[in-house]
Amino acid sequence: MERRALSRIIILVGSSILMLSILLDNVITNEDESNPTQFVSVSSLSSSDLLFAYPPANVGFDFSFDDRQEYLHPEIEAFLKETPVVSTDPALQRLKVEEIQSDLDITVQNSYTKTSPIQTGKYAYPWNYIAEPYKATVLAVVNGRHDARYKWIVDGHIQGYGSSVGVLWTSIGWKRVILIEKVNGTTTSTAVFNVIVKYVRREIRSVFDRDRETFFQAAMILQRVPTEVGIRVFGSKYLSKDHLSRVHLYYGGSWDCDHWHQGAGFVTSHVAFTLQFEQSLQTIYPEVTTPYWDFTLESTLYEPQTWRSSMVFADDWFGKASPDNILHTVVDGRWAFAPAKTSAAKFSDVHNSYGVLRAPWNNDPTPFMTRNSAIYGYENNMKPSGCQEYAFAMRKTSWMSFSKQLNSAAHGHIHETVGGSWNQYFSEANDNSVSPAIYTFAHEIQALSKELWRADYIQCPESCSMDVSWQDCKCECSPEKINGKAPYDILNDAGVLDEASFYDHSGHLISSWKDDNGTIYYTLPGYTEEESLKIYEDLLYLLCDPGHIGDMYQATSTNDITFWVLHPTVDRLWHFKRLGDQSNFNETWDPYHPCYCHNPTDYQPFQNLFDNDTWFYTNMELYEKLSPSSPDMPYIYDNFYWPHCDLIGETISNQ
């Protein structure tokens, strides 16, 4: 009785599979053939001429291909063992076994690409046939013959029959697809396709709910599970959020210089860092990718006062952009009370005085992720960078200038506008008055105070227990360090005068502190000696207190989920630039930066991102391996469209 029931189940399942195959026959769409790079075709007059060592299959709609071991023509077997060639030379794009080229072509689609294809072709990705790992994929014949039957062989295995077939690849890289067409039992045509499988990153609003939820859930696991435990549970590439934050803190919060910002190494380090984060997520859910947040949408559609109402700051997405509580922490939704690691002295050599895993100059004891819409007492008047900054970046003609733009305006101002700052006397010192010059300086305080800290003028208590108030545990200029020194000498020694824009008592902007020979203006042009000294004293006074800084605005910005969706946006623009017209682009990487990790031969702390080798990559190696047209690159982006930019007259082009 049990055997009969089991037989019925098998029959029912078999019937369902047959019906699914017939339904899949209807999934036939057209595909652009402008780039046939990955299409290799063979036309044969009969099965015995070329492909098979056995007679043709029987006639009839019975899927009666012979499923025995098939002996392919030696030239096809040799081709299948070769590495696919990416070239514009037609001679390298097909296998010439017969002079007559097959007309067979296929589409490779999943639930995303069926309606939103990956952007390929000239000045875009160079592959016609792209699939994604862990995404149910349909291979379909384009304009198949109604009297023909089709057989699919995928990676050496018979995948199925019919005008379409389903595939689920679970690894990236090149995949071989053989399509055999038979009419009246005779093989009329055979085509061999090179399908490349890559992860595809998409804008967070265009990601399906389930995939976005998978990303957030994986990120939350990184937040909760330590590296040592995660490696045992999920695999060797697992890294916790605290581990990643420590790495970013070491390279961005070190005393000697900023090894990951303020230089070309920013791009390679952060792109590789995001890939490392993504691969850690994939140890948990192998199908997950890191979405990008195209903040140019917020820049285009909102004003500085309203952009934080964007849907991306919903409780179950990023969480509230500017929490209205004294802790400045998110208290509702997915990221409510997201922890900042405390008692971190045994975990990290770099931390603040309270032992919180934060930048040493940021003595905020709050044990949670923090955000604020204000900047040193003023409501921030900035919004994310937009189309103009992106278009400007794309017009850069050298790697050095382009990387600088990515590190600055094209970076989006997201760190400042999401992180914010508070608990500093800047606004009170100005009697809460407002002027453009005051706002200009407000945007500089964090960066300039950090330089005073690096020059050892700002010092922080060695340690403070959590029951010590923040007013009694502040970072501030050391009297021993500044006494007996003129304020302009201190500011110049710390490098502040090369970067600062300040203002006088009337609110007029001052941005020139030296003459053409680099000599300090002890008496500023247009001011008396006494007025000049007062300006220098005020500038130093306002920089001597860094205040408290939101996580996204300092060296553990990795503690905020927005960090991880921000840098893929920058990387996407880099992809677009590199895929474009490079005839007038100078890729030279100058080797003269004084801070390690910003020169081409400097090593970055990454390994095993593209291979199983144990050595660390240099910047130049990362530059080459992160090329968007490299078959070894594990991911791509869905498109390079900015229609909202076109509407306001800022076309972003790579031609």
C-alpha positions in Angstrom: 0.0 0.0 0.0 2.8 2.3 0.9 4.6 1.6 -2.4 1.4 2.4 -4.4 1.0 5.7 -2.6 4.7 6.6 -3.2 4.3 5.7 -6.9 1.3 8.1 -7.1 3.3 10.8 -5.5 6.2 10.3 -8.0 3.7 10.4 -10.9 2.2 13.6 -9.6 5.5 15.2 -9.1 6.7 14.1 -12.5 3.5 15.6 -14.1 4.1 18.9 -12.2 7.6 19.1 -13.6 6.4 18.4 -17.1 3.8 21.1 -16.8 6.4 23.5 -15.4 8.6 22.8 -18.4 5.8 23.4 -20.8 4.9 26.7 -19.0 8.6 27.7 -19.1 8.4 27.4 -22.9 6.4 30.6 -22.9 9.3 32.6 -21.3 10.9 33.7 -24.6 12.1 37.2 -25.0 14.4 39.1 -27.3 18.0 40.1 -26.3 20.4 42.6 -27.7 22.9 40.9 -30.0 25.1 44.0 -30.3 27.8 42.3 -28.2 28.1 38.6 -29.0 31.3 38.2 -27.1 30.2 35.3 -25.0 28.2 33.5 -27.8 30.0 30.6 -29.5 27.9 28.7 -32.2 28.3 25.6 -34.2 26.0 24.6 -37.0 25.7 20.9 -38.0 23.8 19.1 -40.8 23.3 15.9 -38.8 24.1 14.4 -35.5 26.7 12.1 -37.0 28.6 14.9 -38.7 29.7 16.7 -35.6 28.3 16.0 -32.2 27.2 12.5 -31.4 28.5 9.0 -31.9 25.0 7.5 -31.9 22.0 7.7 -34.2 19.5 10.6 -34.1 16.7 10.5 -31.6 13.2 9.3 -32.5 10.7 11.6 -34.0 7.8 12.8 -31.8 7.0 15.1 -28.9 8.4 12.8 -26.3 11.6 14.5 -25.2 13.3 11.3 -26.5 16.9 12.7 -26.7 19.3 9.9 -25.9 20.5 10.7 -22.4 23.6 8.4 -22.6 27.1 9.8 -22.4 27.4 12.2 -25.3 30.8 12.3 -27.2 31.3 15.9 -28.3 33.4 16.8 -31.3 37.1 17.2 -30.2 37.1 20.9 -31.2 34.1 21.6 -28.9 35.6 19.6 -26.1 38.8 21.7 -26.4 36.8 24.9 -26.5 34.9 23.9 -23.3 38.2 23.5 -21.5 39.5 27.0 -22.5 39.0 30.2 -20.5 36.4 32.3 -22.2 37.8 35.1 -24.3 36.5 38.7 -23.9 37.3 40.4 -27.1 35.8 42.6 -29.8 37.5 40.5 -32.5 34.7 38.4 -34.1 37.2 35.6 -34.8 37.6 35.1 -31.1 33.9 35.2 -30.4 32.8 31.9 -31.9 34.0 28.4 -32.4 34.6 27.7 -36.2 33.8 24.1 -36.7 31.4 24.8 -39.6 31.5 27.9 -41.8 27.8 28.4 -41.4 27.0 30.1 -38.1 24.0 29.0 -36.0 21.2 31.4 -35.6 20.4 30.1 -32.1 20.5 32.6 -29.3 19.2 32.6 -25.7 18.2 34.9 -22.9 19.3 34.5 -19.3 16.8 36.0 -16.9 15.7 35.9 -13.3 12.9 37.7 -11.5 15.0 41.0 -11.5 16.5 41.0 -15.0 13.2 39.9 -16.7 12.0 43.5 -16.3 15.3 45.3 -15.5 18.2 43.9 -17.5 21.8 44.4 -16.5 23.3 47.3 -18.4 25.7 45.8 -21.0 27.3 46.9 -24.2 29.6 49.7 -25.2 30.6 51.8 -22.2 28.9 49.2 -19.9 29.6 45.6 -18.8 31.1 43.6 -21.6 29.0 40.4 -21.2 25.8 39.5 -23.0 24.9 36.5 -20.8 24.9 37.3 -17.1 23.4 35.3 -14.3 23.4 35.6 -10.5 24.2 33.0 -7.9 21.3 31.6 -5.8 18.8 33.3 -8.1 16.3 31.0 -10.0 17.3 31.6 -13.6 15.5 30.8 -16.8 17.4 30.1 -20.0 15.2 30.5 -23.0 15.6 30.2 -26.7 15.1 33.4 -28.6 12.5 32.9 -31.4 12.7 29.2 -31.3 11.2 27.1 -34.1 7.8 25.6 -33.3 8.7 22.3 -34.9 12.0 22.0 -33.1 12.9 20.3 -29.8 15.7 21.7 -27.6 18.1 20.1 -25.2 20.1 22.0 -22.7 23.5 20.9 -21.3 24.7 23.1 -18.4 28.2 22.7 -17.0 28.4 19.2 -18.5 25.1 18.0 -17.2 21.8 17.5 -19.0 19.7 20.3 -17.5 16.4 19.7 -19.3 14.4 19.9 -22.5 12.1 22.5 -24.2 12.4 26.0 -25.3 13.4 27.1 -21.8 14.9 25.5 -18.7 15.5 26.5 -15.1 18.9 26.8 -13.6 20.2 27.7 -10.1 23.9 28.4 -10.0 25.5 28.4 -6.5 28.9 29.7 -7.5 30.3 32.7 -9.4 32.4 32.5 -12.5 32.1 31.2 -16.1 29.4 28.6 -16.8 29.0 26.7 -20.1 25.6 26.2 -21.7 25.1 24.0 -24.7 21.8 24.3 -26.6 21.0 21.5 -29.1 18.2 22.0 -31.6 16.6 19.0 -33.3 14.0 18.9 -36.0 12.5 15.6 -37.1 15.1 13.8 -35.0 18.1 15.4 -36.7 20.4 17.9 -35.0 20.0 21.0 -37.0 22.0 23.4 -34.9 24.1 23.5 -31.7 25.2 26.6 -29.9 27.7 26.9 -27.0 27.2 29.9 -24.7 29.5 31.4 -22.0 27.4 32.6 -19.2 29.1 34.6 -16.5 27.7 34.4 -13.0 28.2 37.4 -10.7 26.5 38.9 -7.7 24.5 42.0 -8.7 24.2 45.0 -6.3 21.0 47.0 -6.6 19.6 50.3 -5.3 18.0 49.6 -1.9 14.6 50.8 -3.0 14.6 48.4 -6.0 15.6 45.4 -4.0 12.8 42.9 -3.4 11.4 43.0 0.1 12.7 39.5 0.9 16.2 40.2 -0.4 16.4 43.5 1.5 15.2 41.8 4.7 17.9 39.1 4.2 20.5 41.8 3.9 19.4 43.5 7.1 19.0 40.2 9.0 22.6 39.2 8.0 23.9 42.6 9.1 22.1 42.2 12.5 23.8 38.8 13.0 27.2 40.5 12.4 26.2 43.0 15.1 25.4 40.2 17.6 27.7 37.3 16.9 31.5 37.7 17.7 34.0 36.8 15.1 35.3 33.7 17.0 31.8 32.2 17.3 30.8 33.3 13.8 33.8 31.5 12.2 32.8 28.3 13.9 29.2 28.6 12.9 29.3 30.2 9.5 32.8 29.8 8.1 36.2 31.3 7.9 35.2 34.5 6.1 32.9 35.6 8.9 33.8 38.9 10.6 31.7 40.6 13.2 30.6 44.2 13.1 32.9 45.0 16.0 35.9 43.4 14.2 35.2 45.5 11.1 34.8 48.6 13.2 38.1 48.0 14.9 39.8 47.7 11.5 38.3 51.0 10.3 39.2 52.6 13.6 42.8 51.5 13.3 43.2 52.9 9.8 41.1 56.0 10.2 41.7 56.9 13.9 45.4 56.3 14.2 47.6 59.0 15.8 50.1 59.5 13.0 47.8 60.2 10.0 44.6 59.0 8.4 45.6 55.9 6.4 42.2 55.4 4.8 41.0 58.9 4.0 42.4 62.1 2.5 44.2 60.2 -0.3 43.6 57.9 -3.3 43.8 54.9 -0.9 40.3 55.9 0.3 38.8 54.3 -2.9 40.5 51.0 -2.9 40.4 50.5 0.8 36.7 51.2 1.2 35.6 49.3 -1.9 37.6 46.3 -0.7 36.3 46.8 2.8 32.7 46.7 1.6 33.5 43.5 -0.4 34.9 42.0 2.8 31.7 42.9 4.7 29.6 41.5 1.9 31.5 38.2 1.9 31.0 38.0 5.6 27.3 38.4 5.1 27.4 35.6 2.5 28.8 33.2 5.1 25.3 33.5 6.7 23.1 33.8 3.6 25.1 33.0 0.5 22.6 34.7 -1.8 22.9 38.1 -0.1 24.5 41.2 -1.7 25.1 44.7 -0.3 22.6 47.1 -1.8 23.7 50.7 -2.7 21.9 53.8 -1.5 21.7 56.3 -4.3 21.5 59.4 -2.2 21.4 61.6 -5.3 17.7 60.9 -5.2 17.4 62.5 -1.7 19.5 65.4 -3.0 17.2 65.9 -6.0 13.8 65.4 -4.4 14.3 66.9 -1.0 15.6 70.0 0.8 18.1 70.2 3.6 15.3 70.4 6.1 13.2 67.5 4.7 15.5 64.8 3.3 15.6 62.9 6.5 11.9 62.1 5.9 12.9 59.8 3.0 11.5 56.3 3.1 15.0 54.9 3.6 14.9 56.1 7.2 11.8 54.0 8.0 12.2 52.1 11.3 12.7 48.7 9.5 15.2 50.2 7.0 17.9 52.5 8.3 16.0 53.8 11.3 15.3 57.4 12.3 17.9 59.9 10.9 17.9 62.3 13.8 16.6 60.8 17.1 15.1 63.4 19.4 16.5 62.1 22.7 19.4 63.1 24.9 21.4 60.0 23.9 20.9 60.8 20.2 20.3 57.1 19.6 17.6 55.2 17.6 15.0 53.8 20.0 12.5 52.2 17.6 12.7 49.6 14.9 15.4 47.3 13.7 18.4 49.4 14.8 16.9 50.4 18.2 19.8 50.7 20.7 22.3 49.3 18.3 25.3 48.7 20.6 28.6 50.5 20.4 31.2 48.2 22.0 32.1 49.1 25.5 34.9 47.9 27.7 36.9 47.8 24.5 40.4 48.3 26.0 41.1 44.6 25.8 39.6 44.3 22.3 41.2 47.3 20.6 44.3 49.4 21.1 42.3 52.4 19.9 39.2 53.6 21.8 38.0 56.6 23.7 38.5 57.5 27.3 35.4 55.7 28.4 36.6 52.5 26.7 34.0 52.7 24.0 35.0 51.6 20.5 35.0 55.1 19.1 37.6 57.6 17.8 39.9 58.7 20.6 38.9 62.4 20.1 35.2 61.5 20.4 34.7 61.1 24.2 31.0 60.2 24.0 30.1 57.6 26.6 26.8 56.6 24.9 26.9 52.8 24.5 24.7 52.9 21.4 24.9 54.0 17.8 24.4 57.8 17.6 23.0 60.3 15.1 22.1 64.0 15.0 20.8 66.4 12.4 22.6 69.3 14.1 26.3 70.3 13.6 27.9 71.9 16.6 24.7 73.6 17.8 23.3 74.5 14.4 20.7 72.6 12.4 22.7 71.2 9.5 22.1 73.2 6.3 23.5 70.5 4.0 21.9 67.6 2.2 23.5 64.7 0.5 25.6 65.4 -2.6 23.7 65.2 -5.8 23.8 65.0 -9.6 26.0 68.1 -10.0 28.8 66.5 -7.9 28.5 63.2 -9.8 28.6 64.9 -13.2 31.6 66.9 -12.1 33.4 63.8 -10.9 32.8 62.1 -14.3 34.5 64.9 -16.1 37.8 64.3 -14.2 40.6 63.3 -16.5 43.0 61.5 -14.1 42.8 58.9 -11.4 44.3 61.2 -8.9 41.7 64.0 -9.4 38.8 61.4 -9.7 39.7 59.6 -6.5 39.9 63.0 -4.7 36.4 63.8 -5.9 35.1 60.4 -4.7 36.6 61.1 -1.3 35.0 64.5 -1.0 31.9 65.8 -2.6 30.9 62.6 -4.5 31.1 60.8 -1.1 27.8 62.5 -0.4 28.4 64.4 2.9 26.5 61.5 4.3 29.0 61.0 7.2 28.4 64.5 8.5 24.7 64.8 7.7 23.8 61.5 9.3 26.3 61.6 12.2 26.2 65.2 13.3 27.7 66.6 16.5 26.8 68.1 19.8 28.0 69.1 23.3 30.3 71.8 22.1 30.3 75.5 22.8 30.4 76.8 19.2 26.9 78.1 18.8 27.0 79.8 22.2 30.3 81.5 21.4 28.5 83.0 18.4 25.5 84.0 20.5 23.6 81.6 18.2 24.0 84.0 15.4 24.0 82.6 11.8 25.9 83.5 8.7 27.2 81.7 5.7 30.8 82.0 7.1 29.7 80.5 10.4 28.2 77.5 8.7 31.3 77.1 6.5 33.4 76.8 9.6 30.9 74.5 11.4 31.4 72.0 8.7 35.1 72.0 9.3 35.4 71.8 13.1 35.5 68.0 13.3 38.2 67.6 10.7 40.3 70.4 12.0 40.0 69.5 15.7 41.2 66.0 14.7 44.4 67.5 13.3 45.0 69.3 16.6 44.6 65.9 18.3 47.1 64.3 15.9 49.5 67.1 16.6 49.1 66.3 20.3 47.7 69.7 21.2 44.3 68.2 22.0 44.6 65.6 24.7 42.0 63.3 26.3 41.9 61.7 29.7 43.6 58.3 29.8 40.4 56.7 31.1 37.1 57.6 32.6 34.6 55.2 34.3 31.0 55.3 33.0 29.8 57.1 36.1 32.0 60.1 35.3 30.0 62.9 33.5 31.0 63.8 30.0 31.8 67.4 31.3 34.5 65.9 33.5 35.9 63.7 30.8 36.5 66.0 27.8 39.1 66.1 25.1 40.6 69.6 25.1 43.8 71.5 24.3 46.5 70.9 26.9 47.7 74.0 28.6 51.2 72.5 28.8 51.2 72.1 25.1 49.9 75.5 24.1 51.2 77.8 26.8 54.0 80.1 25.5 53.1 79.5 21.8 51.4 81.9 19.5 48.0 80.7 18.3 49.0 81.0 14.7 52.1 78.9 15.3 50.0 76.1 16.9 47.5 76.2 14.1 50.2 76.1 11.5 52.1 73.3 13.2 48.9 71.2 13.1 48.2 71.9 9.5 45.0 73.8 10.2 45.9 77.0 8.4 46.3 75.0 5.1 42.6 74.0 5.3 40.6 76.3 7.5 38.0 78.9 6.6 37.0 81.1 9.5 35.3 84.5 10.1 35.7 87.8 11.8 33.5 89.5 14.3 31.3 90.8 11.5 30.8 87.3 10.0 33.1 87.9 7.0 34.8 84.7 5.7 38.6 84.4 6.0 40.3 81.6 4.1 43.8 83.0 3.3 46.3 82.7 6.1 49.6 82.7 4.1 51.2 84.6 1.3 52.3 83.1 -2.0 55.6 82.0 -0.4 53.8 80.1 2.4 54.7 82.6 5.1 52.0 83.1 7.8 50.1 86.4 7.7 50.8 87.5 11.3 48.8 90.5 10.4 45.9 89.4 8.2 45.3 91.6 5.1 42.7 94.1 5.9 43.0 93.8 9.7 45.1 95.3 12.4 47.7 93.3 14.3 45.4 93.2 17.3 42.4 92.1 15.2 44.5 89.4 13.6 45.6 88.0 16.9 42.0 87.9 18.1 40.9 86.0 15.0 43.7 83.4 15.5 42.9 83.1 19.2 39.2 82.6 18.5 40.0 80.0 15.8 42.1 78.0 18.2 39.6 78.3 21.0 36.8 76.9 19.0 38.8 74.0 17.7 40.1 73.0 21.1 36.9 71.2 22.0 35.9 68.4 19.5 32.6 67.9 21.3 30.7 64.7 20.8 30.4 63.3 17.3 27.8 61.0 15.9 29.1 57.5 14.9 28.7 58.1 11.2 30.9 61.2 11.4 34.0 59.6 13.0 36.3 56.6 12.8 33.8 54.0 13.7 31.2 55.0 11.2 31.0 51.3 10.5 28.7 51.1 13.5 25.9 52.7 11.4 24.2 50.6 8.8 24.3 53.6 6.4 28.1 53.2 6.2 27.7 49.9 4.4 25.2 51.1 1.7 27.0 54.4 1.2 30.3 53.2 -0.3 28.8 50.9 -2.9 27.3 54.1 -4.3 30.7 55.6 -4.7 32.0 52.3 -6.2 29.1 52.2 -8.7 30.3 55.6 -10.0 33.8 54.2 -10.2 32.6 51.3 -12.3 30.8 53.6 -14.6 33.9 55.7 -15.0 36.2 52.8 -15.8 33.8 51.2 -18.2 33.6 54.5 -20.2 35.8 56.1 -22.7 39.4 55.9 -21.3 41.2 57.5 -24.2 41.8 60.8 -22.4 42.0 59.4 -18.8 45.3 59.3 -17.0 45.4 56.2 -14.7 48.7 57.1 -13.2 48.8 56.7 -9.4 51.2 59.2 -7.9 53.5 57.6 -5.3 54.2 60.7 -3.2 51.6 60.6 -0.4 53.2 61.0 3.0 50.7 58.7 4.7 51.0 55.0 4.2 48.1 53.2 2.4 47.6 56.0 -0.1 50.5 55.1 -2.5 50.2 52.5 -5.3 52.6 49.9 -3.7 51.3 50.3 -0.2 49.6 47.2 1.2 46.0 47.2 2.5 44.8 44.8 5.2 42.9 42.5 2.8 43.4 39.0 1.5 41.4 36.2 0.0 38.8 38.5 -1.6 39.3 37.1 -5.1 41.3 34.0 -4.5 42.6 31.7 -1.7 46.1 33.2 -1.6 47.3 34.4 1.8 49.2 37.5 0.8 47.8 41.0 1.2 47.0 43.2 -1.7 48.7 46.4 -2.6 46.6 49.4 -3.7 47.7 48.8 -7.3 46.7 45.1 -7.1 43.3 46.1 -5.7 42.9 48.7 -8.5 43.4 46.0 -11.1 41.4 43.2 -9.4 38.5 45.6 -8.8 38.2 46.4 -12.5 34.5 46.2 -13.4 35.3 44.4 -16.7 37.4 41.7 -15.0 35.8 38.2 -15.1 37.3 37.6 -11.7 35.4 40.5 -10.1 32.7 38.9 -8.0 30.0 41.5 -8.4 28.6 44.1 -10.7 25.9 46.8 -10.5 22.5 46.6 -12.0 22.6 49.8 -14.1 24.1 53.3 -14.5 21.0 55.3 -14.9 20.3 58.5 -13.1 17.0 59.7 -14.8 16.3 62.2 -12.0 19.6 63.9 -12.9 18.7 64.1 -16.6 15.5 65.9 -15.6 17.4 68.7 -13.9 19.9 69.0 -16.7 22.8 67.1 -15.0 23.6 64.2 -17.3 26.0 61.7 -15.9 28.0 60.3 -18.8 31.1 58.2 -19.2 31.6 59.0 -22.9 
